[in-house]
Amino acid sequence: MNLITFSQVWLERLADNKKDGWANQYNGENGKSRSKLGQDILTGFAFTGMIVAMCIHFRDYLPIPSVQQAIYPYLMNGSVLLTYLTIYQSLYMLYQIWTVRNPIQA
């Protein structure tokens, strides 16, 4: 999340057209802004549909044993990496919950 915010700030700073943040805030509070949630959902559906279409198109190519042997190490390493990232993220989440619940001392 910090990386996304950092990149958005720098892209906005380097852009030719400057945006008025206070006007955006005012329009958002008055309901004059448009949400891009519908576009994001449609993009997600299109991307998912594209992946499904590719899987259907290449369904005769994927079960070949040589392709499975070539893909297998990447799938195994990816699942191990995903497991470690899940454990790390869970522990970090618990740490953040613990630090928020700690009494604040001045």
C-alpha positions as CSV (number, residue, x, y, z in Angstrom):
1,M,0.0,0.0,0.0
2,N,2.8,2.4,0.8
3,L,4.5,1.7,-2.6
4,I,1.2,2.5,-4.4
5,T,0.8,5.7,-2.5
6,F,4.4,6.7,-3.0
7,S,4.2,6.0,-6.8
8,Q,0.9,7.9,-7.1
9,V,2.3,10.9,-5.4
10,W,5.4,11.0,-7.6
11,L,3.4,10.4,-10.7
12,E,1.2,13.3,-9.8
13,R,4.2,15.5,-9.1
14,L,5.8,14.7,-12.4
15,A,2.6,15.0,-14.4
16,D,2.0,18.0,-16.8
17,N,-1.5,18.6,-15.7
18,K,-1.8,19.6,-12.0
19,K,-4.8,18.6,-10.0
20,D,-6.5,20.6,-7.3
21,G,-6.6,18.3,-4.3
22,W,-8.9,20.6,-2.3
23,A,-11.4,20.8,-5.1
24,N,-11.4,17.0,-5.3
25,Q,-12.0,16.8,-1.6
26,Y,-14.8,19.3,-1.8
27,N,-16.4,17.5,-4.7
28,G,-16.1,14.1,-3.0
29,E,-17.7,15.4,0.2
30,N,-20.6,16.9,-1.8
31,G,-21.2,13.7,-3.9
32,K,-20.1,15.3,-7.1
33,S,-17.3,12.9,-7.9
34,R,-17.6,9.6,-9.8
35,S,-16.4,6.3,-8.4
36,K,-14.3,4.1,-10.7
37,L,-15.4,0.9,-8.9
38,G,-17.6,-0.2,-11.8
39,Q,-14.6,0.2,-14.2
40,D,-12.4,-1.8,-11.9
41,I,-14.9,-4.6,-11.6
42,L,-15.4,-4.7,-15.4
43,T,-11.6,-4.8,-15.8
44,G,-11.4,-7.7,-13.3
45,F,-14.1,-9.6,-15.2
46,A,-12.4,-9.0,-18.5
47,F,-9.0,-10.1,-17.2
48,T,-10.6,-13.3,-15.6
49,G,-12.4,-14.0,-18.9
50,M,-9.2,-13.6,-20.8
51,I,-7.4,-16.1,-18.6
52,V,-10.3,-18.6,-18.9
53,A,-10.3,-18.2,-22.7
54,M,-6.6,-18.8,-22.8
55,C,-7.0,-21.9,-20.7
56,I,-9.7,-23.2,-23.0
57,H,-7.8,-22.4,-26.1
58,F,-4.6,-24.1,-24.9
59,R,-6.4,-27.1,-23.2
60,D,-4.8,-29.6,-25.6
61,Y,-1.3,-28.2,-25.0
62,L,-1.2,-28.0,-21.2
63,P,-1.6,-31.8,-20.4
64,I,1.5,-32.7,-22.4
65,P,4.0,-34.3,-19.9
66,S,7.0,-32.2,-21.1
67,V,5.0,-29.0,-20.4
68,Q,4.0,-30.3,-17.0
69,Q,7.6,-31.2,-16.1
70,A,8.7,-27.8,-17.2
71,I,6.1,-26.0,-15.1
72,Y,6.3,-28.2,-12.0
73,P,9.3,-26.5,-10.3
74,Y,7.8,-23.1,-10.7
75,L,4.5,-24.2,-9.2
76,M,6.3,-25.8,-6.3
77,N,8.5,-22.9,-5.6
78,G,5.6,-20.5,-6.0
79,S,3.5,-22.4,-3.5
80,V,6.4,-22.4,-1.0
81,L,6.9,-18.7,-1.4
82,L,3.2,-18.1,-1.1
83,T,3.1,-20.1,2.2
84,Y,6.0,-18.0,3.6
85,L,4.4,-14.7,2.6
86,T,1.1,-15.8,4.2
87,I,2.9,-16.6,7.4
88,Y,4.8,-13.4,7.4
89,Q,1.8,-11.3,6.6
90,S,-0.3,-13.0,9.4
91,L,2.5,-12.4,12.0
92,Y,2.9,-8.8,10.9
93,M,-0.9,-8.3,11.1
94,L,-0.9,-9.7,14.7
95,Y,2.0,-7.4,15.6
96,Q,0.1,-4.4,14.3
97,I,-3.0,-5.4,16.2
98,W,-1.0,-5.8,19.3
99,T,0.7,-2.4,19.0
100,V,-2.7,-0.7,18.5
101,R,-4.1,-2.4,21.6
102,N,-1.1,-1.5,23.7
103,P,-1.8,1.4,26.1
104,I,-0.4,4.7,24.8
105,Q,2.1,6.2,27.0
106,A,3.1,9.9,26.9
